[in-house]
Amino acid sequence: MLVVAWVRSIAAYLFLIAYVLVVGVPALLVALATGWARHLIVLGRLAAKVMRLTFGIGVDIDGLCHVVADRPTVYVINHRSNVDVIVYEFLLPVCPRLKAIYKAELGRLPVIGRVLRAAGFVPVERRDRERAIEAVDAAVDCLRAGDSFLLAPEGTRSRTGELLPFKKGGFVMAIKAQAPVVPIAITGSERAMPPGRFYATPDRVTIRIGEPVPTTGLTIDDRDRLAALVREKMLQLLH
């Protein structure tokens, strides 16, 4: 099984490299020339799906009814593995204006970094408070314009499986835009690809989407209470 997992993983990574060069570069050039970037998101989702299937990862999803296309929303996930990005694959068809908050380090990857920026995803520099605040404000403007966002409030992968403390930026963002927050719990991804492991083993991942937590009428002073409430709901979804 280990040999099979390595072969499938190497095949997935080789596919990604080829896809970025053959499809990603021309698509990026079109986006830069025309200012139209929707195709980047669609092509990215396709790549993520092919990689997931090549890894051999199946998905069970519950609560998709809580994803609403015409309502700007902040979707928050727990983070245990690099394969947690599969959530985006399943949310996007229901919420076509979904974007993401991502670590600024990813922006330094060749081609992929430029694609993320061109697609309107927002990088956050975790070690620079001023730039992190600027990222939150940029995301708020997008929410007010009708976009939704996916983010991981733990800020990094949990290596124990326990839910880490939530950072407040995403909740400040939701409050400023008066956008609801939807908790999403992912289980099984830590088995498929634990933190620090290069290859993935075939497995099934479960995604549970909770009911929206409204932010109407909340102020920045309520950010801690909102974060605690969403965290509690995510814990309930995880158990």
Protein Blocks (a to p, Z undefined) as FASTA:
>chain_A
ZZmmmmmmmmmmmmmmmmmmmmmmmmmmmmmmnopaklmmmmmmmmmmmmmmmnopacdd
ehklmpcfklccddddddfbfklmmmmmmmmmmmmmbccdddfklmmpghklmmmmmnop
acddfklmklmmmmmmmmmmmmmnopacdddfkopacfklpacdddfklmmmmmmnopac
dddddehjlmmmgghiabdcdddddddddddddfehiafklmmmmmmmmmmmmmmmmZZ
